[in-house]
């Protein structure tokens, strides 16, 4: 029996970043349509037409557009090409005052008490939606959490060609 669409919607609403999608949703051999249903639901929720290839997080997608694969925000703003670091295109706010980071790392519970932690918030440069938050040691480079290998994913896991923007 194929997974009910509303079940997948609930899964998405519980947040559906790439690692969970890859590990938990996909591809159930008994339910090959799961991924397509997932993409269909995500696609209905945005008001642009570029084909979503994979969601990166709740607000960001890799899409097949006219100019190849790009990272697109929920609002439709294109941040960069899919092989670039989208975080570098964001407006970034970094904070490291103890009072502010204490909620994340209470005193004596930090991985190393001598490290200063920084909270970085990444905002869409067009609509200022918060796209991601991370807590890292101050000075830590701005890295993407994961870069999905879209070709391998489609061709080997889904056994289908990667959709293009045409
Ligand atoms: Zn935006």
Backbone and ligand atoms as CSV (ligand in chain L), in Angstrom:
chain,resi,resn,atom,element,x,y,z
A,1,UNK,N,N,0.844,-1.195,0.000
A,1,UNK,CA,C,0.000,0.000,0.000
A,1,UNK,C,C,0.880,1.247,0.000
A,2,UNK,N,N,0.530,2.170,-0.805
A,2,UNK,CA,C,1.344,3.367,-0.958
A,2,UNK,C,C,1.088,4.338,0.194
A,3,UNK,N,N,2.122,5.066,0.561
A,3,UNK,CA,C,1.996,5.996,1.679
A,3,UNK,C,C,0.956,7.064,1.360
A,4,UNK,N,N,0.102,7.295,2.284
A,4,UNK,CA,C,-0.926,8.300,2.119
A,4,UNK,C,C,-0.293,9.679,1.968
A,5,UNK,N,N,-0.846,10.492,1.086
A,5,UNK,CA,C,-0.288,11.826,0.867
A,5,UNK,C,C,-0.302,12.659,2.145
A,6,UNK,N,N,-1.374,12.525,2.922
A,6,UNK,CA,C,-1.458,13.334,4.142
A,6,UNK,C,C,-0.392,12.909,5.155
A,7,UNK,N,N,-0.023,11.660,5.076
A,7,UNK,CA,C,1.044,11.175,5.962
A,7,UNK,C,C,2.370,11.854,5.598
A,8,UNK,N,N,2.616,11.952,4.303
A,8,UNK,CA,C,3.845,12.611,3.852
A,8,UNK,C,C,3.787,14.096,4.202
A,9,UNK,N,N,2.602,14.693,4.092
A,9,UNK,CA,C,2.489,16.109,4.465
A,9,UNK,C,C,2.857,16.311,5.929
A,10,UNK,N,N,2.421,15.403,6.761
A,10,UNK,CA,C,2.763,15.509,8.189
A,10,UNK,C,C,4.274,15.397,8.398
A,11,UNK,N,N,4.843,14.494,7.646
A,11,UNK,CA,C,6.289,14.316,7.716
A,11,UNK,C,C,7.002,15.609,7.323
A,12,UNK,N,N,6.506,16.225,6.261
A,12,UNK,CA,C,7.100,17.486,5.805
A,12,UNK,C,C,6.917,18.568,6.863
A,13,UNK,N,N,5.733,18.624,7.457
A,13,UNK,CA,C,5.481,19.659,8.460
A,13,UNK,C,C,6.311,19.451,9.714
A,14,UNK,N,N,6.738,18.240,9.936
A,14,UNK,CA,C,7.651,17.983,11.054
A,14,UNK,C,C,9.062,18.413,10.705
A,15,UNK,N,N,9.208,19.045,9.568
A,15,UNK,CA,C,10.438,19.500,8.904
A,15,UNK,C,C,11.123,18.348,8.188
A,16,UNK,N,N,11.556,18.657,7.010
A,16,UNK,CA,C,12.074,17.604,6.158
A,16,UNK,C,C,13.364,18.014,5.469
A,17,UNK,N,N,14.413,18.157,6.232
A,17,UNK,CA,C,15.677,18.473,5.562
A,17,UNK,C,C,16.239,17.255,4.839
A,18,UNK,N,N,17.175,17.523,3.992
A,18,UNK,CA,C,17.756,16.505,3.127
A,18,UNK,C,C,18.154,15.209,3.839
A,19,UNK,N,N,18.878,15.247,4.956
A,19,UNK,CA,C,19.316,13.965,5.538
A,19,UNK,C,C,18.139,13.068,5.912
A,20,UNK,N,N,17.068,13.648,6.443
A,20,UNK,CA,C,15.906,12.835,6.803
A,20,UNK,C,C,15.207,12.324,5.553
A,21,UNK,N,N,15.149,13.184,4.576
A,21,UNK,CA,C,14.514,12.771,3.329
A,21,UNK,C,C,15.246,11.560,2.752
A,22,UNK,N,N,16.552,11.700,2.718
A,22,UNK,CA,C,17.364,10.639,2.130
A,22,UNK,C,C,17.275,9.353,2.954
A,23,UNK,N,N,17.342,9.512,4.281
A,23,UNK,CA,C,17.450,8.320,5.115
A,23,UNK,C,C,16.109,7.718,5.514
A,24,UNK,N,N,15.100,8.574,5.686
A,24,UNK,CA,C,13.845,8.073,6.253
A,24,UNK,C,C,12.711,7.965,5.246
A,25,UNK,N,N,12.668,8.867,4.303
A,25,UNK,CA,C,11.522,8.878,3.400
A,25,UNK,C,C,11.792,8.008,2.186
A,26,UNK,N,N,13.049,7.934,1.848
A,26,UNK,CA,C,13.432,7.395,0.567
A,26,UNK,C,C,14.056,6.057,0.560
A,27,UNK,N,N,14.354,5.534,-0.581
A,27,UNK,CA,C,13.159,5.159,-1.305
A,27,UNK,C,C,12.739,3.848,-0.702
A,28,UNK,N,N,11.571,3.848,-0.229
A,28,UNK,CA,C,11.000,2.621,0.296
A,28,UNK,C,C,10.692,1.749,-0.916
A,29,UNK,N,N,11.368,0.607,-1.014
A,29,UNK,CA,C,11.156,-0.208,-2.221
A,29,UNK,C,C,9.693,-0.592,-2.423
A,30,UNK,N,N,8.948,-0.632,-1.336
A,30,UNK,CA,C,7.538,-0.980,-1.456
A,30,UNK,C,C,6.710,0.220,-1.902
A,31,UNK,N,N,7.353,1.385,-1.881
A,31,UNK,CA,C,6.583,2.598,-2.161
A,31,UNK,C,C,7.376,3.572,-3.023
A,32,UNK,N,N,7.562,3.218,-4.277
A,32,UNK,CA,C,8.421,4.041,-5.132
A,32,UNK,C,C,7.872,5.436,-5.393
A,33,UNK,N,N,6.612,5.674,-5.103
A,33,UNK,CA,C,6.051,6.988,-5.401
A,33,UNK,C,C,6.238,7.997,-4.274
A,34,UNK,N,N,6.766,7.522,-3.181
A,34,UNK,CA,C,6.920,8.403,-2.031
A,34,UNK,C,C,7.663,9.701,-2.355
A,35,UNK,N,N,8.786,9.536,-3.007
A,35,UNK,CA,C,9.587,10.717,-3.306
A,35,UNK,C,C,8.819,11.672,-4.215
A,36,UNK,N,N,8.180,11.115,-5.236
A,36,UNK,CA,C,7.427,11.986,-6.135
A,36,UNK,C,C,6.296,12.711,-5.413
A,37,UNK,N,N,5.633,11.997,-4.516
A,37,UNK,CA,C,4.568,12.644,-3.737
A,37,UNK,C,C,5.154,13.753,-2.872
A,38,UNK,N,N,6.304,13.484,-2.288
A,38,UNK,CA,C,6.952,14.493,-1.449
A,38,UNK,C,C,7.256,15.752,-2.249
A,39,UNK,N,N,7.848,15.557,-3.425
A,39,UNK,CA,C,8.185,16.705,-4.268
A,39,UNK,C,C,6.913,17.431,-4.714
A,40,UNK,N,N,5.898,16.638,-5.025
A,40,UNK,CA,C,4.630,17.231,-5.460
A,40,UNK,C,C,4.053,18.157,-4.378
A,41,UNK,N,N,4.102,17.694,-3.149
A,41,UNK,CA,C,3.579,18.497,-2.037
A,41,UNK,C,C,4.405,19.779,-1.881
A,42,UNK,N,N,5.720,19.623,-1.911
A,42,UNK,CA,C,6.589,20.795,-1.754
A,42,UNK,C,C,6.343,21.788,-2.891
A,43,UNK,N,N,6.200,21.235,-4.082
A,43,UNK,CA,C,5.997,22.069,-5.255
A,43,UNK,C,C,4.690,22.868,-5.165
A,44,UNK,N,N,3.659,22.249,-4.584
A,44,UNK,CA,C,2.375,22.947,-4.427
A,44,UNK,C,C,2.479,24.093,-3.435
A,45,UNK,N,N,3.465,24.017,-2.558
A,45,UNK,CA,C,3.554,25.017,-1.492
A,45,UNK,C,C,4.317,26.274,-1.888
A,46,UNK,N,N,4.997,26.230,-3.006
A,46,UNK,CA,C,5.741,27.421,-3.431
A,46,UNK,C,C,5.019,28.039,-4.627
A,47,UNK,N,N,5.228,29.336,-4.843
A,47,UNK,CA,C,4.492,29.924,-5.957
A,47,UNK,C,C,5.373,30.206,-7.166
A,48,UNK,N,N,6.345,29.349,-7.387
A,48,UNK,CA,C,7.119,29.402,-8.618
A,48,UNK,C,C,7.130,28.007,-9.231
A,49,UNK,N,N,7.584,27.942,-10.482
A,49,UNK,CA,C,7.401,26.701,-11.232
A,49,UNK,C,C,8.651,25.875,-11.445
A,50,UNK,N,N,9.818,26.401,-11.097
A,50,UNK,CA,C,11.027,25.608,-11.305
A,50,UNK,C,C,10.897,24.280,-10.564
A,51,UNK,N,N,11.290,23.227,-11.236
A,51,UNK,CA,C,11.152,21.892,-10.663
A,51,UNK,C,C,12.080,21.731,-9.452
A,52,UNK,N,N,11.503,21.368,-8.315
A,52,UNK,CA,C,12.320,21.102,-7.124
A,52,UNK,C,C,13.018,19.759,-7.302
A,53,UNK,N,N,14.330,19.765,-7.134
A,53,UNK,CA,C,15.074,18.507,-7.215
A,53,UNK,C,C,15.188,17.874,-5.834
A,54,UNK,N,N,15.662,18.640,-4.879
A,54,UNK,CA,C,15.659,18.200,-3.482
A,54,UNK,C,C,15.479,19.419,-2.577
A,55,UNK,N,N,14.818,19.237,-1.434
A,55,UNK,CA,C,14.775,20.315,-0.443
A,55,UNK,C,C,16.061,20.280,0.376
A,56,UNK,N,N,16.669,21.446,0.618
A,56,UNK,CA,C,17.859,21.493,1.473
A,56,UNK,C,C,17.463,21.645,2.931
A,57,UNK,N,N,16.425,22.443,3.155
A,57,UNK,CA,C,15.833,22.541,4.490
A,57,UNK,C,C,14.418,23.073,4.292
A,58,UNK,N,N,13.796,23.558,5.346
A,58,UNK,CA,C,12.403,23.994,5.232
A,58,UNK,C,C,12.203,25.154,4.274
A,59,UNK,N,N,13.249,25.909,4.021
A,59,UNK,CA,C,13.077,27.145,3.256
A,59,UNK,C,C,13.878,27.190,1.970
A,60,UNK,N,N,14.647,26.179,1.714
A,60,UNK,CA,C,15.578,26.208,0.583
A,60,UNK,C,C,15.499,24.943,-0.245
A,61,UNK,N,N,15.626,25.133,-1.543
A,61,UNK,CA,C,15.520,24.004,-2.453
A,61,UNK,C,C,16.602,24.079,-3.516
A,62,UNK,N,N,17.032,22.917,-3.970
A,62,UNK,CA,C,17.798,22.885,-5.209
A,62,UNK,C,C,16.777,22.650,-6.313
A,63,UNK,N,N,16.778,23.535,-7.313
A,63,UNK,CA,C,15.789,23.436,-8.383
A,63,UNK,C,C,16.478,23.338,-9.740
A,64,UNK,N,N,15.730,22.801,-10.702
A,64,UNK,CA,C,16.196,22.796,-12.081
A,64,UNK,C,C,15.573,24.011,-12.760
A,65,UNK,N,N,16.380,25.030,-12.978
A,65,UNK,CA,C,15.875,26.249,-13.599
A,65,UNK,C,C,16.392,26.386,-15.011
A,66,UNK,N,N,16.100,27.511,-15.638
A,66,UNK,CA,C,16.548,27.732,-17.013
A,66,UNK,C,C,18.070,27.769,-17.107
A,67,UNK,N,N,18.724,28.188,-16.033
A,67,UNK,CA,C,20.187,28.299,-16.063
A,67,UNK,C,C,20.860,27.158,-15.325
A,68,UNK,N,N,20.232,26.016,-15.291
A,68,UNK,CA,C,20.834,24.879,-14.604
A,68,UNK,C,C,20.333,24.764,-13.173
A,69,UNK,N,N,21.093,24.052,-12.350
A,69,UNK,CA,C,20.655,23.811,-10.977
A,69,UNK,C,C,21.025,24.986,-10.083
A,70,UNK,N,N,20.037,25.485,-9.393
A,70,UNK,CA,C,20.299,26.611,-8.502
A,70,UNK,C,C,19.677,26.357,-7.132
A,71,UNK,N,N,20.165,27.117,-6.162
A,71,UNK,CA,C,19.579,27.079,-4.824
A,71,UNK,C,C,18.575,28.211,-4.746
A,72,UNK,N,N,17.335,27.865,-4.477
A,72,UNK,CA,C,16.254,28.837,-4.486
A,72,UNK,C,C,15.576,28.861,-3.129
A,73,UNK,N,N,15.286,30.064,-2.640
A,73,UNK,CA,C,14.583,30.197,-1.373
A,73,UNK,C,C,13.083,30.085,-1.619
A,74,UNK,N,N,12.369,29.810,-0.555
A,74,UNK,CA,C,10.917,29.693,-0.594
A,74,UNK,C,C,10.259,30.849,-1.356
A,75,UNK,N,N,10.761,32.062,-1.144
A,75,UNK,CA,C,10.155,33.254,-1.736
A,75,UNK,C,C,10.423,33.353,-3.235
A,76,UNK,N,N,11.337,32.516,-3.748
A,76,UNK,CA,C,11.639,32.565,-5.168
A,76,UNK,C,C,12.989,33.185,-5.477
A,77,UNK,N,N,13.635,33.751,-4.470
A,77,UNK,CA,C,14.940,34.349,-4.703
A,77,UNK,C,C,15.978,33.263,-4.976
A,78,UNK,N,N,16.750,33.442,-6.040
A,78,UNK,CA,C,17.803,32.484,-6.344
A,78,UNK,C,C,19.102,32.940,-5.714
A,79,UNK,N,N,19.638,32.097,-4.843
A,79,UNK,CA,C,20.837,32.489,-4.108
A,79,UNK,C,C,22.103,32.264,-4.918
A,80,UNK,N,N,22.221,31.111,-5.543
A,80,UNK,CA,C,23.458,30.793,-6.254
A,80,UNK,C,C,23.266,29.504,-7.024
A,81,UNK,N,N,24.302,29.133,-7.726
A,81,UNK,CA,C,24.286,27.853,-8.406
A,81,UNK,C,C,24.377,26.740,-7.360
A,82,UNK,N,N,23.871,25.565,-7.697
A,82,UNK,CA,C,23.789,24.478,-6.713
A,82,UNK,C,C,25.146,24.021,-6.204
A,83,UNK,N,N,26.206,24.293,-6.965
A,83,UNK,CA,C,27.516,23.848,-6.479
A,83,UNK,C,C,28.257,24.946,-5.714
A,84,UNK,N,N,27.582,26.050,-5.456
A,84,UNK,CA,C,28.199,27.103,-4.640
A,84,UNK,C,C,27.615,27.089,-3.229
A,85,UNK,N,N,28.258,27.808,-2.328
A,85,UNK,CA,C,27.818,27.850,-0.931
A,85,UNK,C,C,26.763,28.941,-0.752
A,86,UNK,N,N,25.523,28.543,-0.632
A,86,UNK,CA,C,24.426,29.522,-0.557
A,86,UNK,C,C,24.527,30.417,0.676
A,87,UNK,N,N,25.179,29.926,1.717
A,87,UNK,CA,C,25.259,30.738,2.940
A,87,UNK,C,C,25.994,32.054,2.705
A,88,UNK,N,N,26.937,32.014,1.766
A,88,UNK,CA,C,27.725,33.215,1.492
A,88,UNK,C,C,26.900,34.282,0.784
A,89,UNK,N,N,25.731,33.909,0.276
A,89,UNK,CA,C,24.857,34.874,-0.408
A,89,UNK,C,C,23.857,35.513,0.547
A,90,UNK,N,N,23.835,35.031,1.777
A,90,UNK,CA,C,22.840,35.513,2.735
A,90,UNK,C,C,23.309,36.760,3.466
A,91,UNK,N,N,22.354,37.459,4.071
A,91,UNK,CA,C,22.707,38.446,5.078
A,91,UNK,C,C,22.893,37.666,6.374
A,92,UNK,N,N,24.044,37.833,6.990
A,92,UNK,CA,C,24.371,37.016,8.152
A,92,UNK,C,C,24.414,37.874,9.406
A,93,UNK,N,N,23.773,37.400,10.445
A,93,UNK,CA,C,23.897,38.065,11.734
A,93,UNK,C,C,24.580,37.090,12.696
A,94,UNK,N,N,25.671,37.532,13.290
A,94,UNK,CA,C,26.407,36.666,14.208
A,94,UNK,C,C,26.406,37.305,15.595
A,95,UNK,N,N,26.132,36.495,16.597
A,95,UNK,CA,C,26.138,36.996,17.977
A,95,UNK,C,C,26.952,36.048,18.824
A,96,UNK,N,N,27.693,36.603,19.782
A,96,UNK,CA,C,28.414,35.679,20.653
A,96,UNK,C,C,28.438,36.097,22.120
A,97,UNK,N,N,27.544,36.990,22.502
A,97,UNK,CA,C,27.497,37.352,23.915
A,97,UNK,C,C,27.035,36.150,24.725
A,98,UNK,N,N,27.635,35.995,25.883
A,98,UNK,CA,C,27.335,34.839,26.729
A,98,UNK,C,C,25.836,34.696,27.018
A,99,UNK,N,N,25.164,35.837,27.327
A,99,UNK,CA,C,23.748,35.731,27.692
A,99,UNK,C,C,22.930,35.158,26.547
A,100,UNK,N,N,23.369,35.492,25.328
A,100,UNK,CA,C,22.568,35.065,24.196
A,100,UNK,C,C,22.819,33.619,23.806
A,101,UNK,N,N,24.066,33.172,23.974
A,101,UNK,CA,C,24.343,31.796,23.577
A,101,UNK,C,C,24.078,30.823,24.720
A,102,UNK,N,N,23.863,31.358,25.918
A,102,UNK,CA,C,23.688,30.487,27.081
A,102,UNK,C,C,22.503,29.544,26.908
A,103,UNK,N,N,21.489,30.032,26.197
A,103,UNK,CA,C,20.326,29.171,26.018
A,103,UNK,C,C,20.694,27.897,25.244
A,104,UNK,N,N,21.697,28.024,24.396
A,104,UNK,CA,C,22.095,26.858,23.607
A,104,UNK,C,C,23.159,26.029,24.313
A,105,UNK,N,N,24.079,26.739,24.919
A,105,UNK,CA,C,25.166,26.027,25.594
A,105,UNK,C,C,25.309,26.550,27.009
A,106,UNK,N,N,24.524,26.031,27.929
A,106,UNK,CA,C,24.645,26.491,29.311
A,106,UNK,C,C,26.086,26.325,29.790
A,107,UNK,N,N,26.460,27.193,30.703
A,107,UNK,CA,C,27.822,27.175,31.202
A,107,UNK,C,C,28.240,25.770,31.630
A,108,UNK,N,N,29.479,25.425,31.369
A,108,UNK,CA,C,30.045,24.110,31.691
A,108,UNK,C,C,29.498,22.987,30.826
A,109,UNK,N,N,28.625,23.315,29.942
A,109,UNK,CA,C,28.131,22.269,29.056
A,109,UNK,C,C,28.628,22.458,27.628
A,110,UNK,N,N,29.422,23.502,27.420
A,110,UNK,CA,C,29.975,23.667,26.084
A,110,UNK,C,C,30.978,22.545,25.837
A,111,UNK,N,N,31.176,22.210,24.581
A,111,UNK,CA,C,32.160,21.154,24.272
A,111,UNK,C,C,33.538,21.484,24.832
A,112,UNK,N,N,33.919,22.729,24.850
A,112,UNK,CA,C,35.176,23.148,25.448
A,112,UNK,C,C,34.917,24.485,26.133
A,113,UNK,N,N,35.146,24.564,27.466
A,113,UNK,CA,C,34.791,25.787,28.191
A,113,UNK,C,C,35.551,27.020,27.714
A,114,UNK,N,N,36.682,26.835,27.022
A,114,UNK,CA,C,37.440,27.984,26.566
A,114,UNK,C,C,36.963,28.524,25.225
A,115,UNK,N,N,36.115,27.791,24.559
A,115,UNK,CA,C,35.646,28.249,23.268
A,115,UNK,C,C,34.561,29.298,23.420
A,116,UNK,N,N,34.612,30.257,22.547
A,116,UNK,CA,C,33.506,31.196,22.458
A,116,UNK,C,C,32.583,30.688,21.357
A,117,UNK,N,N,31.314,30.605,21.683
A,117,UNK,CA,C,30.371,30.161,20.672
A,117,UNK,C,C,29.660,31.329,20.018
A,118,UNK,N,N,29.333,31.112,18.797
A,118,UNK,CA,C,28.708,32.156,18.011
A,118,UNK,C,C,27.416,31.589,17.426
A,119,UNK,N,N,26.370,32.381,17.503
A,119,UNK,CA,C,25.136,31.989,16.816
A,119,UNK,C,C,25.094,32.763,15.514
A,120,UNK,N,N,24.973,32.049,14.428
A,120,UNK,CA,C,24.887,32.718,13.126
A,120,UNK,C,C,23.514,32.495,12.528
A,121,UNK,N,N,22.908,33.590,12.125
A,121,UNK,CA,C,21.606,33.500,11.482
A,121,UNK,C,C,21.761,33.930,10.033
A,122,UNK,N,N,21.194,33.144,9.156
A,122,UNK,CA,C,21.310,33.410,7.724
A,122,UNK,C,C,19.961,33.858,7.189
A,123,UNK,N,N,19.938,35.084,6.647
A,123,UNK,CA,C,18.685,35.643,6.153
A,123,UNK,C,C,18.689,35.734,4.628
A,124,UNK,N,N,17.534,35.512,4.059
A,124,UNK,CA,C,17.371,35.709,2.622
A,124,UNK,C,C,17.625,37.180,2.306
A,125,UNK,N,N,18.506,37.484,1.354
A,125,UNK,CA,C,18.812,38.882,1.062
A,125,UNK,C,C,17.640,39.616,0.412
A,126,UNK,N,N,16.664,38.902,-0.039
A,126,UNK,CA,C,15.534,39.567,-0.696
A,126,UNK,C,C,14.363,39.813,0.257
A,127,UNK,N,N,13.957,38.791,1.002
A,127,UNK,CA,C,12.755,38.957,1.837
A,127,UNK,C,C,13.075,38.898,3.332
A,128,UNK,N,N,14.321,38.668,3.676
A,128,UNK,CA,C,14.768,38.607,5.070
A,128,UNK,C,C,14.134,37.497,5.893
A,129,UNK,N,N,13.642,36.461,5.228
A,129,UNK,CA,C,13.251,35.271,5.980
A,129,UNK,C,C,14.505,34.635,6.552
A,130,UNK,N,N,14.331,34.057,7.726
A,130,UNK,CA,C,15.443,33.325,8.332
A,130,UNK,C,C,15.565,31.978,7.616
A,131,UNK,N,N,16.705,31.743,7.010
A,131,UNK,CA,C,16.880,30.514,6.225
A,131,UNK,C,C,17.573,29.413,7.009
A,132,UNK,N,N,18.420,29.794,7.939
A,132,UNK,CA,C,19.118,28.772,8.725
A,132,UNK,C,C,19.750,29.425,9.946
A,133,UNK,N,N,19.975,28.627,10.963
A,133,UNK,CA,C,20.656,29.079,12.182
A,133,UNK,C,C,21.684,28.028,12.536
A,134,UNK,N,N,22.851,28.476,12.956
A,134,UNK,CA,C,23.820,27.492,13.426
A,134,UNK,C,C,24.575,28.065,14.615
A,135,UNK,N,N,25.022,27.170,15.471
A,135,UNK,CA,C,25.852,27.566,16.606
A,135,UNK,C,C,27.196,26.887,16.419
A,136,UNK,N,N,28.226,27.704,16.290
A,136,UNK,CA,C,29.557,27.173,15.993
A,136,UNK,C,C,30.589,27.919,16.826
A,137,UNK,N,N,31.793,27.351,16.989
A,137,UNK,CA,C,32.849,28.111,17.667
A,137,UNK,C,C,33.147,29.375,16.863
A,138,UNK,N,N,33.399,30.483,17.545
A,138,UNK,CA,C,33.727,31.728,16.855
A,138,UNK,C,C,34.899,31.480,15.918
A,139,UNK,N,N,34.833,32.024,14.741
A,139,UNK,CA,C,35.918,31.853,13.788
A,139,UNK,C,C,35.760,30.631,12.901
A,140,UNK,N,N,34.797,29.801,13.209
A,140,UNK,CA,C,34.559,28.610,12.401
A,140,UNK,C,C,34.130,29.036,11.000
A,141,UNK,N,N,34.642,28.338,9.976
A,141,UNK,CA,C,34.270,28.772,8.626
A,141,UNK,C,C,32.787,28.570,8.324
A,142,UNK,N,N,32.301,29.314,7.365
A,142,UNK,CA,C,30.898,29.200,6.964
A,142,UNK,C,C,30.761,28.030,5.996
A,143,UNK,N,N,30.246,26.945,6.513
A,143,UNK,CA,C,30.147,25.725,5.707
A,143,UNK,C,C,28.698,25.335,5.513
A,144,UNK,N,N,28.442,24.693,4.406
A,144,UNK,CA,C,27.129,24.112,4.204
A,144,UNK,C,C,27.065,22.819,4.978
A,145,UNK,N,N,25.911,22.526,5.509
A,145,UNK,CA,C,25.797,21.315,6.312
A,145,UNK,C,C,25.940,20.075,5.452
A,146,UNK,N,N,25.419,20.147,4.273
A,146,UNK,CA,C,25.512,18.986,3.394
A,146,UNK,C,C,25.313,19.442,1.969
A,147,UNK,N,N,25.939,18.728,1.092
A,147,UNK,CA,C,25.754,18.991,-0.322
A,147,UNK,C,C,25.246,17.716,-0.955
A,148,UNK,N,N,23.967,17.685,-1.248
A,148,UNK,CA,C,23.433,16.454,-1.807
A,148,UNK,C,C,24.054,16.129,-3.152
A,149,UNK,N,N,24.376,14.881,-3.349
A,149,UNK,CA,C,24.851,14.444,-4.647
A,149,UNK,C,C,23.616,14.087,-5.481
A,150,UNK,N,N,23.121,15.075,-6.195
A,150,UNK,CA,C,21.832,14.935,-6.873
A,150,UNK,C,C,21.872,13.883,-7.986
A,151,UNK,N,N,22.974,13.820,-8.697
A,151,UNK,CA,C,23.044,12.844,-9.783
A,151,UNK,C,C,22.964,11.407,-9.263
A,152,UNK,N,N,23.779,11.133,-8.246
A,152,UNK,CA,C,23.775,9.790,-7.672
A,152,UNK,C,C,22.415,9.475,-7.082
A,153,UNK,N,N,21.869,10.484,-6.429
A,153,UNK,CA,C,20.585,10.293,-5.785
A,153,UNK,C,C,19.502,9.905,-6.790
A,154,UNK,N,N,19.372,10.644,-7.853
A,154,UNK,CA,C,18.336,10.329,-8.845
A,154,UNK,C,C,18.643,9.046,-9.600
A,155,UNK,N,N,19.886,8.955,-10.063
A,155,UNK,CA,C,20.181,7.848,-10.960
A,155,UNK,C,C,20.278,6.515,-10.226
A,156,UNK,N,N,20.868,6.529,-9.030
A,156,UNK,CA,C,21.055,5.255,-8.355
A,156,UNK,C,C,19.955,4.916,-7.357
A,157,UNK,N,N,19.472,5.904,-6.664
A,157,UNK,CA,C,18.437,5.620,-5.668
A,157,UNK,C,C,17.055,5.576,-6.322
A,158,UNK,N,N,16.810,6.549,-7.173
A,158,UNK,CA,C,15.468,6.633,-7.750
A,158,UNK,C,C,15.383,5.957,-9.107
A,159,UNK,N,N,16.563,5.665,-9.666
A,159,UNK,CA,C,16.605,4.998,-10.951
A,159,UNK,C,C,15.861,5.792,-12.026
A,160,UNK,N,N,16.115,7.080,-12.064
A,160,UNK,CA,C,15.531,7.924,-13.094
A,160,UNK,C,C,16.455,9.084,-13.401
A,161,UNK,N,N,16.363,9.664,-14.593
A,161,UNK,CA,C,17.245,10.787,-14.896
A,161,UNK,C,C,16.882,12.015,-14.064
A,162,UNK,N,N,17.865,12.872,-13.811
A,162,UNK,CA,C,17.597,14.104,-13.088
A,162,UNK,C,C,16.767,15.011,-13.990
A,163,UNK,N,N,15.635,15.521,-13.513
A,163,UNK,CA,C,14.844,16.428,-14.355
A,163,UNK,C,C,15.652,17.667,-14.686
A,164,UNK,N,N,15.501,18.191,-15.883
A,164,UNK,CA,C,16.165,19.460,-16.180
A,164,UNK,C,C,15.109,20.560,-16.279
A,165,UNK,N,N,15.578,21.759,-16.510
A,165,UNK,CA,C,14.672,22.910,-16.425
A,165,UNK,C,C,13.799,23.129,-17.651
A,166,UNK,N,N,13.944,22.256,-18.638
A,166,UNK,CA,C,13.188,22.508,-19.884
A,166,UNK,C,C,11.763,21.953,-19.813
L,1,ZN,ZN,ZN,13.426,35.381,0.367
